[in-house]
């Protein structure tokens, strides 16, 4: 994963916030990669009623990316 993306997710986890996927488009993140991270229990993905996705690190993901 891109170091900048990991830093954003770690900072938002510390603030207990969700990150809109649209904010991360500039990091060229593929949905498949995100779902692989979710399968490994590193991130949570939720879909809002308006159709956009939000991401948040799990505690396991926080420790993994905050090295």
PDB file of N, H, CA, C and O in Angstrom:
ATOM      1  N   UNK A   1       0.849  -1.179   0.000  1.00  0.00           N
ATOM      2  CA  UNK A   1       0.000   0.000   0.000  1.00  0.00           C
ATOM      3  C   UNK A   1       0.885   1.229   0.000  1.00  0.00           C
ATOM      4  O   UNK A   1       1.968   1.231   0.584  1.00  0.00           O
ATOM      5  N   UNK A   2       0.425   2.248  -0.643  1.00  0.00           N
ATOM      6  H   UNK A   2      -0.455   2.247  -1.117  1.00  0.00           H
ATOM      7  CA  UNK A   2       1.111   3.521  -0.710  1.00  0.00           C
ATOM      8  C   UNK A   2       1.330   4.072   0.707  1.00  0.00           C
ATOM      9  O   UNK A   2       0.416   4.046   1.531  1.00  0.00           O
ATOM     10  N   UNK A   3       2.541   4.569   0.990  1.00  0.00           N
ATOM     11  H   UNK A   3       3.284   4.590   0.321  1.00  0.00           H
ATOM     12  CA  UNK A   3       2.853   5.096   2.324  1.00  0.00           C
ATOM     13  C   UNK A   3       1.973   6.283   2.697  1.00  0.00           C
ATOM     14  O   UNK A   3       1.568   6.414   3.852  1.00  0.00           O
ATOM     15  N   UNK A   4       1.675   7.145   1.734  1.00  0.00           N
ATOM     16  H   UNK A   4       2.004   7.039   0.795  1.00  0.00           H
ATOM     17  CA  UNK A   4       0.818   8.307   1.999  1.00  0.00           C
ATOM     18  C   UNK A   4      -0.588   7.862   2.379  1.00  0.00           C
ATOM     19  O   UNK A   4      -1.203   8.421   3.288  1.00  0.00           O
ATOM     20  N   UNK A   5      -1.083   6.861   1.681  1.00  0.00           N
ATOM     21  H   UNK A   5      -0.583   6.408   0.943  1.00  0.00           H
ATOM     22  CA  UNK A   5      -2.410   6.334   1.979  1.00  0.00           C
ATOM     23  C   UNK A   5      -2.435   5.726   3.377  1.00  0.00           C
ATOM     24  O   UNK A   5      -3.372   5.962   4.139  1.00  0.00           O
ATOM     25  N   UNK A   6      -1.425   4.958   3.712  1.00  0.00           N
ATOM     26  H   UNK A   6      -0.664   4.767   3.093  1.00  0.00           H
ATOM     27  CA  UNK A   6      -1.344   4.351   5.044  1.00  0.00           C
ATOM     28  C   UNK A   6      -1.327   5.438   6.120  1.00  0.00           C
ATOM     29  O   UNK A   6      -1.984   5.296   7.152  1.00  0.00           O
ATOM     30  N   UNK A   7      -0.587   6.511   5.891  1.00  0.00           N
ATOM     31  H   UNK A   7      -0.054   6.626   5.053  1.00  0.00           H
ATOM     32  CA  UNK A   7      -0.518   7.608   6.856  1.00  0.00           C
ATOM     33  C   UNK A   7      -1.889   8.261   7.036  1.00  0.00           C
ATOM     34  O   UNK A   7      -2.285   8.564   8.162  1.00  0.00           O
ATOM     35  N   UNK A   8      -2.609   8.477   5.949  1.00  0.00           N
ATOM     36  H   UNK A   8      -2.288   8.231   5.035  1.00  0.00           H
ATOM     37  CA  UNK A   8      -3.949   9.067   6.025  1.00  0.00           C
ATOM     38  C   UNK A   8      -4.879   8.175   6.835  1.00  0.00           C
ATOM     39  O   UNK A   8      -5.605   8.652   7.707  1.00  0.00           O
ATOM     40  N   UNK A   9      -4.854   6.890   6.546  1.00  0.00           N
ATOM     41  H   UNK A   9      -4.264   6.502   5.837  1.00  0.00           H
ATOM     42  CA  UNK A   9      -5.731   5.963   7.263  1.00  0.00           C
ATOM     43  C   UNK A   9      -5.375   5.869   8.745  1.00  0.00           C
ATOM     44  O   UNK A   9      -6.265   5.775   9.589  1.00  0.00           O
ATOM     45  N   UNK A  10      -4.076   5.894   9.069  1.00  0.00           N
ATOM     46  H   UNK A  10      -3.353   5.971   8.383  1.00  0.00           H
ATOM     47  CA  UNK A  10      -3.648   5.842  10.473  1.00  0.00           C
ATOM     48  C   UNK A  10      -4.112   7.091  11.210  1.00  0.00           C
ATOM     49  O   UNK A  10      -4.637   6.994  12.319  1.00  0.00           O
ATOM     50  N   UNK A  11      -3.926   8.259  10.610  1.00  0.00           N
ATOM     51  H   UNK A  11      -3.499   8.338   9.709  1.00  0.00           H
ATOM     52  CA  UNK A  11      -4.352   9.511  11.260  1.00  0.00           C
ATOM     53  C   UNK A  11      -5.858   9.546  11.478  1.00  0.00           C
ATOM     54  O   UNK A  11      -6.326   9.988  12.527  1.00  0.00           O
ATOM     55  N   UNK A  12      -6.615   9.082  10.491  1.00  0.00           N
ATOM     56  H   UNK A  12      -6.235   8.723   9.639  1.00  0.00           H
ATOM     57  CA  UNK A  12      -8.069   9.067  10.639  1.00  0.00           C
ATOM     58  C   UNK A  12      -8.521   8.036  11.664  1.00  0.00           C
ATOM     59  O   UNK A  12      -9.528   8.244  12.340  1.00  0.00           O
ATOM     60  N   UNK A  13      -7.805   6.943  11.789  1.00  0.00           N
ATOM     61  H   UNK A  13      -6.987   6.774  11.240  1.00  0.00           H
ATOM     62  CA  UNK A  13      -8.123   5.938  12.817  1.00  0.00           C
ATOM     63  C   UNK A  13      -7.924   6.541  14.199  1.00  0.00           C
ATOM     64  O   UNK A  13      -8.715   6.296  15.110  1.00  0.00           O
ATOM     65  N   UNK A  14      -6.869   7.326  14.351  1.00  0.00           N
ATOM     66  H   UNK A  14      -6.227   7.524  13.611  1.00  0.00           H
ATOM     67  CA  UNK A  14      -6.609   7.970  15.636  1.00  0.00           C
ATOM     68  C   UNK A  14      -7.736   8.933  15.998  1.00  0.00           C
ATOM     69  O   UNK A  14      -8.039   9.118  17.177  1.00  0.00           O
ATOM     70  N   UNK A  15      -8.354   9.543  14.995  1.00  0.00           N
ATOM     71  H   UNK A  15      -8.108   9.393  14.038  1.00  0.00           H
ATOM     72  CA  UNK A  15      -9.482  10.442  15.224  1.00  0.00           C
ATOM     73  C   UNK A  15     -10.824   9.744  15.144  1.00  0.00           C
ATOM     74  O   UNK A  15     -11.868  10.391  15.229  1.00  0.00           O
ATOM     75  N   UNK A  16     -10.807   8.417  14.979  1.00  0.00           N
ATOM     76  H   UNK A  16      -9.959   7.892  14.909  1.00  0.00           H
ATOM     77  CA  UNK A  16     -12.021   7.601  14.864  1.00  0.00           C
ATOM     78  C   UNK A  16     -12.928   8.097  13.734  1.00  0.00           C
ATOM     79  O   UNK A  16     -14.138   8.237  13.910  1.00  0.00           O
ATOM     80  N   UNK A  17     -12.323   8.359  12.574  1.00  0.00           N
ATOM     81  H   UNK A  17     -11.340   8.245  12.431  1.00  0.00           H
ATOM     82  CA  UNK A  17     -13.062   8.867  11.420  1.00  0.00           C
ATOM     83  C   UNK A  17     -13.010   7.876  10.262  1.00  0.00           C
ATOM     84  O   UNK A  17     -12.094   7.059  10.163  1.00  0.00           O
ATOM     85  N   UNK A  18     -14.008   7.964   9.394  1.00  0.00           N
ATOM     86  H   UNK A  18     -14.752   8.628   9.475  1.00  0.00           H
ATOM     87  CA  UNK A  18     -14.062   7.188   8.155  1.00  0.00           C
ATOM     88  C   UNK A  18     -13.508   8.046   7.033  1.00  0.00           C
ATOM     89  O   UNK A  18     -13.673   9.266   7.048  1.00  0.00           O
ATOM     90  N   UNK A  19     -12.852   7.426   6.058  1.00  0.00           N
ATOM     91  H   UNK A  19     -12.718   6.435   6.045  1.00  0.00           H
ATOM     92  CA  UNK A  19     -12.264   8.132   4.923  1.00  0.00           C
ATOM     93  C   UNK A  19     -13.086   7.817   3.665  1.00  0.00           C
ATOM     94  O   UNK A  19     -13.234   6.649   3.306  1.00  0.00           O
ATOM     95  N   UNK A  20     -13.623   8.852   2.988  1.00  0.00           N
ATOM     96  H   UNK A  20     -13.502   9.801   3.279  1.00  0.00           H
ATOM     97  CA  UNK A  20     -14.347   8.596   1.740  1.00  0.00           C
ATOM     98  C   UNK A  20     -13.387   8.099   0.665  1.00  0.00           C
ATOM     99  O   UNK A  20     -12.284   8.627   0.521  1.00  0.00           O
ATOM    100  N   UNK A  21     -13.802   7.091  -0.085  1.00  0.00           N
ATOM    101  H   UNK A  21     -14.698   6.663   0.031  1.00  0.00           H
ATOM    102  CA  UNK A  21     -12.935   6.516  -1.114  1.00  0.00           C
ATOM    103  C   UNK A  21     -12.616   7.546  -2.202  1.00  0.00           C
ATOM    104  O   UNK A  21     -11.554   7.480  -2.821  1.00  0.00           O
ATOM    105  N   UNK A  22     -13.519   8.490  -2.436  1.00  0.00           N
ATOM    106  H   UNK A  22     -14.382   8.543  -1.932  1.00  0.00           H
ATOM    107  CA  UNK A  22     -13.271   9.524  -3.441  1.00  0.00           C
ATOM    108  C   UNK A  22     -12.038  10.363  -3.081  1.00  0.00           C
ATOM    109  O   UNK A  22     -11.344  10.864  -3.966  1.00  0.00           O
ATOM    110  N   UNK A  23     -11.773  10.509  -1.792  1.00  0.00           N
ATOM    111  H   UNK A  23     -12.337  10.102  -1.073  1.00  0.00           H
ATOM    112  CA  UNK A  23     -10.609  11.260  -1.325  1.00  0.00           C
ATOM    113  C   UNK A  23      -9.304  10.540  -1.671  1.00  0.00           C
ATOM    114  O   UNK A  23      -8.253  11.170  -1.782  1.00  0.00           O
ATOM    115  N   UNK A  24      -9.377   9.224  -1.840  1.00  0.00           N
ATOM    116  H   UNK A  24     -10.231   8.712  -1.750  1.00  0.00           H
ATOM    117  CA  UNK A  24      -8.183   8.418  -2.064  1.00  0.00           C
ATOM    118  C   UNK A  24      -7.928   8.089  -3.529  1.00  0.00           C
ATOM    119  O   UNK A  24      -6.981   7.365  -3.838  1.00  0.00           O
ATOM    120  N   UNK A  25      -8.752   8.606  -4.438  1.00  0.00           N
ATOM    121  H   UNK A  25      -9.521   9.194  -4.187  1.00  0.00           H
ATOM    122  CA  UNK A  25      -8.624   8.301  -5.868  1.00  0.00           C
ATOM    123  C   UNK A  25      -7.243   8.682  -6.396  1.00  0.00           C
ATOM    124  O   UNK A  25      -6.697   7.979  -7.246  1.00  0.00           O
ATOM    125  N   UNK A  26      -6.678   9.768  -5.913  1.00  0.00           N
ATOM    126  H   UNK A  26      -7.122  10.339  -5.222  1.00  0.00           H
ATOM    127  CA  UNK A  26      -5.379  10.213  -6.422  1.00  0.00           C
ATOM    128  C   UNK A  26      -4.241   9.244  -6.090  1.00  0.00           C
ATOM    129  O   UNK A  26      -3.147   9.359  -6.643  1.00  0.00           O
ATOM    130  N   UNK A  27      -4.494   8.291  -5.190  1.00  0.00           N
ATOM    131  H   UNK A  27      -5.383   8.198  -4.741  1.00  0.00           H
ATOM    132  CA  UNK A  27      -3.479   7.294  -4.845  1.00  0.00           C
ATOM    133  C   UNK A  27      -3.595   6.038  -5.695  1.00  0.00           C
ATOM    134  O   UNK A  27      -2.886   5.059  -5.460  1.00  0.00           O
ATOM    135  N   UNK A  28      -4.488   6.061  -6.684  1.00  0.00           N
ATOM    136  H   UNK A  28      -5.064   6.856  -6.875  1.00  0.00           H
ATOM    137  CA  UNK A  28      -4.668   4.965  -7.638  1.00  0.00           C
ATOM    138  C   UNK A  28      -4.912   3.638  -6.926  1.00  0.00           C
ATOM    139  O   UNK A  28      -4.260   2.632  -7.205  1.00  0.00           O
ATOM    140  N   UNK A  29      -5.856   3.664  -6.011  1.00  0.00           N
ATOM    141  H   UNK A  29      -6.386   4.482  -5.785  1.00  0.00           H
ATOM    142  CA  UNK A  29      -6.226   2.475  -5.257  1.00  0.00           C
ATOM    143  C   UNK A  29      -7.278   1.710  -6.040  1.00  0.00           C
ATOM    144  O   UNK A  29      -8.257   2.294  -6.504  1.00  0.00           O
ATOM    145  N   UNK A  30      -7.086   0.439  -6.185  1.00  0.00           N
ATOM    146  H   UNK A  30      -6.291  -0.036  -5.807  1.00  0.00           H
ATOM    147  CA  UNK A  30      -8.035  -0.428  -6.882  1.00  0.00           C
ATOM    148  C   UNK A  30      -8.994  -1.037  -5.871  1.00  0.00           C
ATOM    149  O   UNK A  30      -8.599  -1.364  -4.752  1.00  0.00           O
ATOM    150  N   UNK A  31     -10.264  -1.190  -6.267  1.00  0.00           N
ATOM    151  H   UNK A  31     -10.586  -0.925  -7.176  1.00  0.00           H
ATOM    152  CA  UNK A  31     -11.255  -1.796  -5.372  1.00  0.00           C
ATOM    153  C   UNK A  31     -10.844  -3.198  -4.959  1.00  0.00           C
ATOM    154  O   UNK A  31     -11.067  -3.603  -3.819  1.00  0.00           O
ATOM    155  N   UNK A  32     -10.243  -3.939  -5.882  1.00  0.00           N
ATOM    156  H   UNK A  32     -10.062  -3.609  -6.808  1.00  0.00           H
ATOM    157  CA  UNK A  32      -9.829  -5.309  -5.578  1.00  0.00           C
ATOM    158  C   UNK A  32      -8.814  -5.312  -4.439  1.00  0.00           C
ATOM    159  O   UNK A  32      -8.885  -6.152  -3.542  1.00  0.00           O
ATOM    160  N   UNK A  33      -7.872  -4.375  -4.475  1.00  0.00           N
ATOM    161  H   UNK A  33      -7.815  -3.693  -5.204  1.00  0.00           H
ATOM    162  CA  UNK A  33      -6.863  -4.287  -3.413  1.00  0.00           C
ATOM    163  C   UNK A  33      -7.531  -3.978  -2.075  1.00  0.00           C
ATOM    164  O   UNK A  33      -7.154  -4.538  -1.045  1.00  0.00           O
ATOM    165  N   UNK A  34      -8.519  -3.089  -2.093  1.00  0.00           N
ATOM    166  H   UNK A  34      -8.824  -2.634  -2.930  1.00  0.00           H
ATOM    167  CA  UNK A  34      -9.218  -2.743  -0.859  1.00  0.00           C
ATOM    168  C   UNK A  34      -9.962  -3.947  -0.295  1.00  0.00           C
ATOM    169  O   UNK A  34      -9.943  -4.180   0.914  1.00  0.00           O
ATOM    170  N   UNK A  35     -10.609  -4.702  -1.153  1.00  0.00           N
ATOM    171  H   UNK A  35     -10.625  -4.513  -2.134  1.00  0.00           H
ATOM    172  CA  UNK A  35     -11.335  -5.871  -0.674  1.00  0.00           C
ATOM    173  C   UNK A  35     -10.379  -6.944  -0.152  1.00  0.00           C
ATOM    174  O   UNK A  35     -10.736  -7.692   0.759  1.00  0.00           O
ATOM    175  N   UNK A  36      -9.172  -7.032  -0.713  1.00  0.00           N
ATOM    176  H   UNK A  36      -8.882  -6.425  -1.453  1.00  0.00           H
ATOM    177  CA  UNK A  36      -8.168  -7.964  -0.187  1.00  0.00           C
ATOM    178  C   UNK A  36      -7.745  -7.540   1.220  1.00  0.00           C
ATOM    179  O   UNK A  36      -7.578  -8.382   2.102  1.00  0.00           O
ATOM    180  N   UNK A  37      -7.572  -6.231   1.427  1.00  0.00           N
ATOM    181  H   UNK A  37      -7.708  -5.546   0.710  1.00  0.00           H
ATOM    182  CA  UNK A  37      -7.227  -5.728   2.761  1.00  0.00           C
ATOM    183  C   UNK A  37      -8.364  -5.983   3.744  1.00  0.00           C
ATOM    184  O   UNK A  37      -8.128  -6.277   4.916  1.00  0.00           O
ATOM    185  N   UNK A  38      -9.597  -5.869   3.259  1.00  0.00           N
ATOM    186  H   UNK A  38      -9.789  -5.631   2.307  1.00  0.00           H
ATOM    187  CA  UNK A  38     -10.737  -6.147   4.122  1.00  0.00           C
ATOM    188  C   UNK A  38     -10.787  -7.633   4.485  1.00  0.00           C
ATOM    189  O   UNK A  38     -11.110  -7.989   5.619  1.00  0.00           O
ATOM    190  N   UNK A  39     -10.469  -8.491   3.525  1.00  0.00           N
ATOM    191  H   UNK A  39     -10.206  -8.202   2.604  1.00  0.00           H
ATOM    192  CA  UNK A  39     -10.451  -9.933   3.789  1.00  0.00           C
ATOM    193  C   UNK A  39      -9.399 -10.299   4.838  1.00  0.00           C
ATOM    194  O   UNK A  39      -9.563 -11.271   5.575  1.00  0.00           O
ATOM    195  N   UNK A  40      -8.321  -9.515   4.901  1.00  0.00           N
ATOM    196  H   UNK A  40      -8.188  -8.725   4.302  1.00  0.00           H
ATOM    197  CA  UNK A  40      -7.263  -9.759   5.893  1.00  0.00           C
ATOM    198  C   UNK A  40      -7.564  -9.063   7.222  1.00  0.00           C
ATOM    199  O   UNK A  40      -6.735  -9.081   8.132  1.00  0.00           O
ATOM    200  N   UNK A  41      -8.752  -8.449   7.337  1.00  0.00           N
ATOM    201  H   UNK A  41      -9.425  -8.435   6.598  1.00  0.00           H
ATOM    202  CA  UNK A  41      -9.186  -7.734   8.546  1.00  0.00           C
ATOM    203  C   UNK A  41      -8.306  -6.537   8.880  1.00  0.00           C
ATOM    204  O   UNK A  41      -8.114  -6.212  10.051  1.00  0.00           O
ATOM    205  N   UNK A  42      -7.770  -5.880   7.852  1.00  0.00           N
ATOM    206  H   UNK A  42      -7.926  -6.143   6.900  1.00  0.00           H
ATOM    207  CA  UNK A  42      -6.954  -4.693   8.076  1.00  0.00           C
ATOM    208  C   UNK A  42      -7.769  -3.409   7.936  1.00  0.00           C
ATOM    209  O   UNK A  42      -7.444  -2.399   8.561  1.00  0.00           O
ATOM    210  N   UNK A  43      -8.826  -3.439   7.122  1.00  0.00           N
ATOM    211  H   UNK A  43      -9.091  -4.259   6.614  1.00  0.00           H
ATOM    212  CA  UNK A  43      -9.689  -2.275   6.963  1.00  0.00           C
ATOM    213  C   UNK A  43     -11.155  -2.715   7.003  1.00  0.00           C
ATOM    214  O   UNK A  43     -11.488  -3.883   6.804  1.00  0.00           O
ATOM    215  N   UNK A  44     -12.009  -1.731   7.270  1.00  0.00           N
ATOM    216  H   UNK A  44     -11.738  -0.782   7.433  1.00  0.00           H
ATOM    217  CA  UNK A  44     -13.449  -1.918   7.170  1.00  0.00           C
ATOM    218  C   UNK A  44     -13.925  -1.084   5.983  1.00  0.00           C
ATOM    219  O   UNK A  44     -13.430   0.021   5.761  1.00  0.00           O
ATOM    220  N   UNK A  45     -14.866  -1.601   5.233  1.00  0.00           N
ATOM    221  H   UNK A  45     -15.268  -2.499   5.413  1.00  0.00           H
ATOM    222  CA  UNK A  45     -15.453  -0.871   4.117  1.00  0.00           C
ATOM    223  C   UNK A  45     -16.958  -0.847   4.329  1.00  0.00           C
ATOM    224  O   UNK A  45     -17.576  -1.886   4.566  1.00  0.00           O
ATOM    225  N   UNK A  46     -17.543   0.335   4.245  1.00  0.00           N
ATOM    226  H   UNK A  46     -17.042   1.178   4.053  1.00  0.00           H
ATOM    227  CA  UNK A  46     -18.986   0.458   4.359  1.00  0.00           C
ATOM    228  C   UNK A  46     -19.503   1.259   3.177  1.00  0.00           C
ATOM    229  O   UNK A  46     -18.802   2.116   2.639  1.00  0.00           O
ATOM    230  N   UNK A  47     -20.728   0.975   2.780  1.00  0.00           N
ATOM    231  H   UNK A  47     -21.297   0.279   3.217  1.00  0.00           H
ATOM    232  CA  UNK A  47     -21.347   1.678   1.668  1.00  0.00           C
ATOM    233  C   UNK A  47     -22.513   2.495   2.213  1.00  0.00           C
ATOM    234  O   UNK A  47     -23.412   1.959   2.862  1.00  0.00           O
ATOM    235  N   UNK A  48     -22.489   3.772   1.948  1.00  0.00           N
ATOM    236  H   UNK A  48     -21.759   4.208   1.421  1.00  0.00           H
ATOM    237  CA  UNK A  48     -23.551   4.660   2.395  1.00  0.00           C
ATOM    238  C   UNK A  48     -24.744   4.567   1.458  1.00  0.00           C
ATOM    239  O   UNK A  48     -24.629   4.068   0.339  1.00  0.00           O
ATOM    240  N   UNK A  49     -25.875   5.045   1.916  1.00  0.00           N
ATOM    241  H   UNK A  49     -25.968   5.451   2.825  1.00  0.00           H
ATOM    242  CA  UNK A  49     -27.094   4.990   1.113  1.00  0.00           C
ATOM    243  C   UNK A  49     -26.969   5.801  -0.174  1.00  0.00           C
ATOM    244  O   UNK A  49     -27.662   5.522  -1.152  1.00  0.00           O
ATOM    245  N   UNK A  50     -26.106   6.784  -0.178  1.00  0.00           N
ATOM    246  H   UNK A  50     -25.543   7.010   0.616  1.00  0.00           H
ATOM    247  CA  UNK A  50     -25.898   7.587  -1.384  1.00  0.00           C
ATOM    248  C   UNK A  50     -25.005   6.871  -2.394  1.00  0.00           C
ATOM    249  O   UNK A  50     -24.804   7.369  -3.502  1.00  0.00           O
ATOM    250  N   UNK A  51     -24.467   5.703  -2.023  1.00  0.00           N
ATOM    251  H   UNK A  51     -24.631   5.298  -1.123  1.00  0.00           H
ATOM    252  CA  UNK A  51     -23.723   4.887  -2.970  1.00  0.00           C
ATOM    253  C   UNK A  51     -22.213   4.988  -2.868  1.00  0.00           C
ATOM    254  O   UNK A  51     -21.521   4.234  -3.552  1.00  0.00           O
ATOM    255  N   UNK A  52     -21.664   5.879  -2.054  1.00  0.00           N
ATOM    256  H   UNK A  52     -22.226   6.491  -1.498  1.00  0.00           H
ATOM    257  CA  UNK A  52     -20.209   5.973  -1.980  1.00  0.00           C
ATOM    258  C   UNK A  52     -19.655   5.130  -0.832  1.00  0.00           C
ATOM    259  O   UNK A  52     -20.348   4.836   0.142  1.00  0.00           O
ATOM    260  N   UNK A  53     -18.388   4.751  -0.978  1.00  0.00           N
ATOM    261  H   UNK A  53     -17.825   4.990  -1.769  1.00  0.00           H
ATOM    262  CA  UNK A  53     -17.729   3.876  -0.009  1.00  0.00           C
ATOM    263  C   UNK A  53     -16.909   4.681   0.989  1.00  0.00           C
ATOM    264  O   UNK A  53     -16.343   5.722   0.656  1.00  0.00           O
ATOM    265  N   UNK A  54     -16.857   4.181   2.213  1.00  0.00           N
ATOM    266  H   UNK A  54     -17.317   3.335   2.484  1.00  0.00           H
ATOM    267  CA  UNK A  54     -16.022   4.756   3.272  1.00  0.00           C
ATOM    268  C   UNK A  54     -15.094   3.673   3.787  1.00  0.00           C
ATOM    269  O   UNK A  54     -15.468   2.503   3.862  1.00  0.00           O
ATOM    270  N   UNK A  55     -13.874   4.076   4.142  1.00  0.00           N
ATOM    271  H   UNK A  55     -13.570   5.027   4.081  1.00  0.00           H
ATOM    272  CA  UNK A  55     -12.862   3.145   4.654  1.00  0.00           C
ATOM    273  C   UNK A  55     -12.450   3.547   6.060  1.00  0.00           C
ATOM    274  O   UNK A  55     -12.483   4.721   6.427  1.00  0.00           O
ATOM    275  N   UNK A  56     -12.063   2.549   6.833  1.00  0.00           N
ATOM    276  H   UNK A  56     -12.037   1.595   6.535  1.00  0.00           H
ATOM    277  CA  UNK A  56     -11.532   2.796   8.173  1.00  0.00           C
ATOM    278  C   UNK A  56     -10.637   1.629   8.534  1.00  0.00           C
ATOM    279  O   UNK A  56     -10.963   0.478   8.242  1.00  0.00           O
ATOM    280  N   UNK A  57      -9.515   1.916   9.164  1.00  0.00           N
ATOM    281  H   UNK A  57      -9.250   2.851   9.401  1.00  0.00           H
ATOM    282  CA  UNK A  57      -8.621   0.855   9.626  1.00  0.00           C
ATOM    283  C   UNK A  57      -9.231   0.136  10.818  1.00  0.00           C
ATOM    284  O   UNK A  57      -9.888   0.751  11.657  1.00  0.00           O
ATOM    285  N   UNK A  58      -9.012  -1.149  10.884  1.00  0.00           N
ATOM    286  H   UNK A  58      -8.478  -1.648  10.202  1.00  0.00           H
ATOM    287  CA  UNK A  58      -9.338  -1.902  12.090  1.00  0.00           C
ATOM    288  C   UNK A  58      -8.180  -1.707  13.064  1.00  0.00           C
ATOM    289  O   UNK A  58      -7.160  -1.119  12.706  1.00  0.00           O
ATOM    290  N   UNK A  59      -8.328  -2.185  14.262  1.00  0.00           N
ATOM    291  H   UNK A  59      -9.157  -2.662  14.554  1.00  0.00           H
ATOM    292  CA  UNK A  59      -7.231  -2.097  15.225  1.00  0.00           C
ATOM    293  C   UNK A  59      -6.027  -2.887  14.719  1.00  0.00           C
ATOM    294  O   UNK A  59      -4.885  -2.454  14.871  1.00  0.00           O
ATOM    295  N   UNK A  60      -6.288  -4.039  14.121  1.00  0.00           N
ATOM    296  H   UNK A  60      -7.216  -4.390  13.998  1.00  0.00           H
ATOM    297  CA  UNK A  60      -5.214  -4.852  13.538  1.00  0.00           C
ATOM    298  C   UNK A  60      -4.520  -4.075  12.413  1.00  0.00           C
ATOM    299  O   UNK A  60      -3.294  -4.090  12.313  1.00  0.00           O
ATOM    300  N   UNK A  61      -5.303  -3.399  11.569  1.00  0.00           N
ATOM    301  H   UNK A  61      -6.300  -3.386  11.650  1.00  0.00           H
ATOM    302  CA  UNK A  61      -4.741  -2.600  10.485  1.00  0.00           C
ATOM    303  C   UNK A  61      -3.947  -1.410  11.004  1.00  0.00           C
ATOM    304  O   UNK A  61      -2.915  -1.050  10.438  1.00  0.00           O
ATOM    305  N   UNK A  62      -4.431  -0.805  12.078  1.00  0.00           N
ATOM    306  H   UNK A  62      -5.269  -1.098  12.538  1.00  0.00           H
ATOM    307  CA  UNK A  62      -3.725   0.322  12.691  1.00  0.00           C
ATOM    308  C   UNK A  62      -2.332  -0.100  13.138  1.00  0.00           C
ATOM    309  O   UNK A  62      -1.350   0.591  12.865  1.00  0.00           O
ATOM    310  N   UNK A  63      -2.250  -1.229  13.823  1.00  0.00           N
ATOM    311  H   UNK A  63      -3.048  -1.790  14.045  1.00  0.00           H
ATOM    312  CA  UNK A  63      -0.944  -1.705  14.288  1.00  0.00           C
ATOM    313  C   UNK A  63      -0.063  -2.141  13.129  1.00  0.00           C
ATOM    314  O   UNK A  63       1.154  -1.963  13.173  1.00  0.00           O
ATOM    315  N   UNK A  64      -0.664  -2.708  12.099  1.00  0.00           N
ATOM    316  H   UNK A  64      -1.653  -2.852  12.064  1.00  0.00           H
ATOM    317  CA  UNK A  64       0.099  -3.158  10.922  1.00  0.00           C
ATOM    318  C   UNK A  64       0.713  -1.988  10.161  1.00  0.00           C
ATOM    319  O   UNK A  64       1.882  -2.046   9.781  1.00  0.00           O
ATOM    320  N   UNK A  65      -0.059  -0.927   9.935  1.00  0.00           N
ATOM    321  H   UNK A  65      -1.009  -0.880  10.244  1.00  0.00           H
ATOM    322  CA  UNK A  65       0.426   0.199   9.135  1.00  0.00           C
ATOM    323  C   UNK A  65       1.127   1.280   9.957  1.00  0.00           C
ATOM    324  O   UNK A  65       1.771   2.156   9.380  1.00  0.00           O
ATOM    325  N   UNK A  66       1.021   1.243  11.260  1.00  0.00           N
ATOM    326  H   UNK A  66       0.498   0.531  11.728  1.00  0.00           H
ATOM    327  CA  UNK A  66       1.633   2.261  12.124  1.00  0.00           C
ATOM    328  C   UNK A  66       2.945   1.734  12.705  1.00  0.00           C
ATOM    329  O   UNK A  66       3.159   1.779  13.916  1.00  0.00           O
ATOM    330  N   UNK A  67       3.814   1.237  11.836  1.00  0.00           N
ATOM    331  H   UNK A  67       3.639   1.200  10.852  1.00  0.00           H
ATOM    332  CA  UNK A  67       5.105   0.682  12.274  1.00  0.00           C
ATOM    333  C   UNK A  67       6.146   1.748  12.334  1.00  0.00           C
ATOM    334  O   UNK A  67       7.294   1.471  12.682  1.00  0.00           O
TER     335      UNK A  67
END
